[in-house]
Amino acid sequence: MTIEVFFDGLLSEPRLDHPEGVAVHPDGSVWCGGERGQIYRIEDGRIEQVASTGGFCLGLAFDSQANLYVCDLAHAALFRLPAHSDRPERFADGADGRRFVGPNFPAVDAADRVLVSDNGHADRAGPGIFAFEPDGAGRLWHAGPFHFANGLAFDADDTVLYVAETWARRVTAIDVRPDGSAGRSHVVVELPGMLPDGLAVDARGRLVVTCYEPSRLLSVDPNTGDWSVLAEDPDAHLLCHPTNAAFQGDALLVANLGRWHLSRIPGVGTGLPLPAFRRPLP
């Protein structure tokens, strides 16, 4: 598939500073974060810095009221930027007596509950995923252990939460029970030789997996584990250590932590047939 540069921030003013997270606002504008805590808004080829956490922005996501949740590595905290505000609020730094080690990505369900992955330490598996109500009440939702819990994505009806476990080189699925608690979990796909980072779910229910290394995007059938390559860049130029992704219509927007631009892959949501690769049998 074609890889385009959606916005080149190398020489823009303000500069787009190594974006890790990307999200689409309800008004259609594109928001992303920077490595100095910048929160950017991009629309019609123009960029503005809306706010800053003063830290290092990782994953971000909007709720139904256009409040923006941002994971910050430097502060080890989850911030909320209220709609129409330029002042991020420290929303949570953990729950159940556990402080975040590396809050990585927020996923918001239809009830505006926020689930946050804590990537922990790269050299060992551990907890976990936290859940927060809109009023800030939180708990450890799933203790794992996960080996670097990274990107998250809900399925279409919020009954499954997918988790990218980067250093385990796999994607895991967790059932969400009717009461919102965590149910059983299972491995969706093993990805030897790859480092899965971000997740998104397309209109067909397939998973899009962004791989930090190599610079590659995958399409995964969550029912079978079959996968195919959507796009890749051996030169790490148009795609360069892609981290998170978000859909804008049928186009996929991708943040490149290794450079200063957002990529765009058109037509991903159209469901074009792709050659599949069978996952290894257990």
Secondary structure per residue as TSV (DSSP state, phi and psi in degrees):
chain	resnum	aa	ss	phi	psi
A	1	M	-	360.0	157.2
A	2	T	-	-73.7	133.6
A	3	I	-	-107.9	123.2
A	4	E	E	-115.8	159.3
A	5	V	E	-88.8	114.3
A	6	F	E	-75.9	-46.1
A	7	F	E	-147.9	125.9
A	8	D	E	-99.2	110.9
A	9	G	-	-103.2	16.3
A	10	L	S	-60.5	-42.4
A	11	L	S	-123.2	16.0
A	12	S	-	-72.8	168.4
A	13	E	S	-130.2	110.2
A	14	P	S	-72.8	161.2
A	15	R	-	-71.2	146.3
A	16	L	-	-89.1	111.7
A	17	D	-	-100.3	86.9
A	18	H	-	46.6	73.0
A	19	P	-	-69.7	135.2
A	20	E	-	-108.4	-38.9
A	21	G	-	-112.0	153.1
A	22	V	E	-146.7	141.7
A	23	A	E	-149.0	153.2
A	24	V	E	-106.0	123.2
A	25	H	-	-69.2	153.3
A	26	P	T	-55.3	-24.4
A	27	D	T	-84.4	1.1
A	28	G	S	95.8	-10.7
A	29	S	-	-72.2	160.2
A	30	V	E	-110.4	131.1
A	31	W	E	-119.4	146.0
A	32	C	E	-153.7	171.5
A	33	G	E	-117.4	167.5
A	34	G	-	-125.4	169.4
A	35	E	T	-78.9	-3.0
A	36	R	T	-111.2	19.0
A	37	G	S	89.8	6.1
A	38	Q	E	-67.5	143.9
A	39	I	E	-119.0	114.1
A	40	Y	E	-106.2	153.2
A	41	R	E	-123.8	131.6
A	42	I	E	-124.9	129.2
A	43	E	E	-156.2	136.7
A	44	D	T	52.9	40.3
A	45	G	T	75.4	9.3
A	46	R	E	-117.8	148.6
A	47	I	E	-124.3	142.2
A	48	E	E	-137.7	148.8
A	49	Q	E	-92.6	116.0
A	50	V	E	-82.4	-39.7
A	51	A	E	-161.6	-178.8
A	52	S	E	-153.7	141.9
A	53	T	-	-88.9	-15.5
A	54	G	S	76.3	9.7
A	55	G	S	-117.8	-120.5
A	56	F	-	-144.1	108.4
A	57	C	E	-79.4	130.4
A	58	L	E	-106.9	-125.9
A	59	G	E	-69.0	152.7
A	60	L	E	-146.3	154.7
A	61	A	E	-158.3	149.0
A	62	F	E	-96.2	149.4
A	63	D	-	-96.4	-175.2
A	64	S	T	-69.1	-16.5
A	65	Q	T	-99.4	11.2
A	66	A	-	67.9	20.7
A	67	N	-	-77.3	139.4
A	68	L	E	-105.0	126.8
A	69	Y	E	-101.4	134.0
A	70	V	E	-132.6	126.4
A	71	C	E	-85.1	132.2
A	72	D	E	-121.3	120.6
A	73	L	T	-70.7	-45.1
A	74	A	T	-65.4	-39.3
A	75	H	T	-87.4	-9.3
A	76	A	T	49.0	51.3
A	77	A	E	-149.1	159.9
A	78	L	E	-101.7	126.0
A	79	F	E	-105.6	153.4
A	80	R	E	-124.0	127.9
A	81	L	E	-104.1	105.3
A	82	P	-	-60.4	149.9
A	83	A	T	-54.6	138.4
A	84	H	T	66.8	20.8
A	85	S	-	-118.0	158.0
A	86	D	S	-118.7	20.4
A	87	R	-	-123.4	98.3
A	88	P	-	-65.2	141.5
A	89	E	E	-109.2	136.3
A	90	R	E	-69.8	114.4
A	91	F	E	-94.3	-40.8
A	92	A	E	-160.9	149.1
A	93	D	S	-127.5	18.7
A	94	G	E	144.0	-170.9
A	95	A	E	-166.1	163.7
A	96	D	T	54.6	36.8
A	97	G	T	76.1	6.4
A	98	R	E	-110.9	129.4
A	99	R	E	-90.8	147.1
A	100	F	-	-57.5	142.0
A	101	V	S	-94.6	-52.4
A	102	G	-	-144.9	79.1
A	103	P	E	-60.6	122.9
A	104	N	E	-111.0	-47.3
A	105	F	E	-147.4	136.0
A	106	P	E	-103.3	132.8
A	107	A	E	-118.3	130.1
A	108	V	E	-110.1	128.5
A	109	D	-	-90.6	-176.4
A	110	A	T	-67.0	-20.6
A	111	A	T	-93.9	10.6
A	112	D	-	66.0	22.8
A	113	R	-	-81.2	139.4
A	114	V	E	-109.4	122.7
A	115	L	E	-102.8	133.4
A	116	V	E	-124.7	127.1
A	117	S	E	-83.2	136.4
A	118	D	E	-110.8	111.4
A	119	N	-	-72.4	-12.3
A	120	G	-	61.9	-134.8
A	121	H	B	-112.6	140.5
A	122	A	T	-67.1	-23.9
A	123	D	T	-91.9	0.5
A	124	R	B	-160.0	152.4
A	125	A	-	-81.6	155.1
A	126	G	B	-174.6	-170.8
A	127	P	-	-74.0	157.1
A	128	G	-	176.3	-154.0
A	129	I	E	-125.7	129.1
A	130	F	E	-105.0	151.9
A	131	A	E	-123.7	137.2
A	132	F	E	-131.9	132.1
A	133	E	-	-76.9	163.0
A	134	P	T	-57.8	-25.0
A	135	D	T	-84.1	0.6
A	136	G	S	99.1	-11.7
A	137	A	-	-62.9	131.8
A	138	G	E	-138.2	166.9
A	139	R	E	-157.3	162.0
A	140	L	E	-75.4	112.1
A	141	W	E	-81.0	-41.4
A	142	H	E	-146.6	123.1
A	143	A	-	-81.8	-7.9
A	144	G	-	79.1	-131.0
A	145	P	-	-77.1	145.8
A	146	F	B	-115.8	144.1
A	147	H	S	-98.3	86.8
A	148	F	S	69.0	70.8
A	149	A	E	-62.7	124.4
A	150	N	E	-123.8	-113.3
A	151	G	E	-65.4	148.5
A	152	L	E	-127.2	154.1
A	153	A	E	-158.6	136.9
A	154	F	E	-86.4	152.7
A	155	D	-	-74.9	-178.2
A	156	A	T	-62.9	-31.5
A	157	D	T	-112.1	18.9
A	158	D	S	61.1	28.6
A	159	T	S	-99.7	-8.7
A	160	V	E	-137.9	135.3
A	161	L	E	-110.8	124.8
A	162	Y	E	-96.1	142.3
A	163	V	E	-129.6	126.5
A	164	A	E	-86.0	117.7
A	165	E	E	-101.9	96.8
A	166	T	T	-59.9	-53.4
A	167	W	T	-82.5	-9.4
A	168	A	T	-86.3	-10.6
A	169	R	T	56.1	53.9
A	170	R	E	-158.1	167.6
A	171	V	E	-119.2	132.2
A	172	T	E	-114.3	146.7
A	173	A	E	-114.0	137.2
A	174	I	E	-122.2	125.2
A	175	D	E	-68.0	140.0
A	176	V	E	-105.6	115.3
A	177	R	-	-70.3	162.3
A	178	P	T	-55.6	-30.4
A	179	D	T	-84.4	3.8
A	180	G	S	91.1	-6.0
A	181	S	-	-79.7	166.9
A	182	A	E	-81.1	134.9
A	183	G	E	-104.1	-146.6
A	184	R	E	-71.2	158.2
A	185	S	E	-127.1	154.6
A	186	H	E	-153.8	157.8
A	187	V	E	-80.1	127.2
A	188	V	E	-81.6	-47.3
A	189	V	E	-155.7	139.8
A	190	E	E	-96.4	136.9
A	191	L	-	-128.2	68.9
A	192	P	T	-59.6	140.2
A	193	G	T	81.6	1.8
A	194	M	-	-128.7	156.5
A	195	L	E	-118.8	90.6
A	196	P	E	-66.3	137.4
A	197	D	E	-123.0	-61.5
A	198	G	E	-113.3	161.9
A	199	L	E	-136.1	147.8
A	200	A	E	-148.4	158.2
A	201	V	E	-118.2	127.4
A	202	D	-	-88.0	-177.5
A	203	A	T	-66.9	-20.5
A	204	R	T	-89.2	-3.5
A	205	G	S	88.0	5.2
A	206	R	-	-81.1	150.4
A	207	L	E	-87.8	134.1
A	208	V	E	-99.3	125.6
A	209	V	E	-115.3	122.8
A	210	T	E	-92.8	129.4
A	211	C	E	-104.2	121.9
A	212	Y	E	-63.8	-33.7
A	213	E	E	-151.5	129.5
A	214	P	T	-65.8	172.2
A	215	S	T	-75.2	92.7
A	216	R	E	-150.9	147.7
A	217	L	E	-117.2	135.6
A	218	L	E	-116.7	152.1
A	219	S	E	-112.8	124.5
A	220	V	E	-122.6	131.4
A	221	D	-	-81.3	112.3
A	222	P	T	-69.5	-14.6
A	223	N	T	-83.4	-28.9
A	224	T	T	-119.2	-21.4
A	225	G	-	83.1	-0.7
A	226	D	-	-64.0	142.0
A	227	W	E	-139.4	158.5
A	228	S	E	-142.4	159.7
A	229	V	E	-87.0	119.1
A	230	L	E	-78.0	-46.3
A	231	A	E	-161.6	149.3
A	232	E	E	-154.2	159.3
A	233	D	-	-138.1	96.1
A	234	P	T	-61.2	-21.9
A	235	D	T	-87.1	-5.8
A	236	A	S	50.4	52.4
A	237	H	S	-119.9	-62.3
A	238	L	S	-73.4	-37.7
A	239	L	S	-113.2	123.6
A	240	C	S	-139.6	101.3
A	241	H	S	50.1	60.8
A	242	P	E	-65.2	141.3
A	243	T	E	-115.2	-79.8
A	244	N	E	-108.6	161.4
A	245	A	E	-142.9	155.2
A	246	A	E	-149.6	146.6
A	247	F	E	-86.4	138.0
A	248	Q	E	-125.6	96.9
A	249	G	T	67.3	-132.2
A	250	D	T	-95.5	7.9
A	251	A	E	-99.0	146.3
A	252	L	E	-104.5	126.7
A	253	L	E	-100.0	136.4
A	254	V	E	-130.5	132.6
A	255	A	E	-88.7	137.9
A	256	N	E	-114.6	102.4
A	257	L	T	-65.8	-23.5
A	258	G	T	-84.2	-5.0
A	259	R	S	-141.8	-154.2
A	260	W	S	-128.2	34.8
A	261	H	E	-145.8	163.4
A	262	L	E	-103.4	138.4
A	263	S	E	-98.6	160.0
A	264	R	E	-134.3	130.6
A	265	I	E	-118.4	103.7
A	266	P	T	-74.8	152.9
A	267	G	T	78.7	8.0
A	268	V	G	-65.6	-34.5
A	269	G	G	-80.5	2.3
A	270	T	G	-83.4	-12.6
A	271	G	-	74.8	32.8
A	272	L	-	-63.9	138.7
A	273	P	-	-65.3	140.1
A	274	L	-	-131.4	149.4
A	275	P	-	-64.5	135.6
A	276	A	-	-102.9	151.8
A	277	F	B	-118.3	124.7
A	278	R	-	-74.1	133.2
A	279	R	-	-66.2	152.0
A	280	P	-	-62.0	140.6
A	281	L	-	-72.6	145.0
A	282	P	-	-66.1	360.0
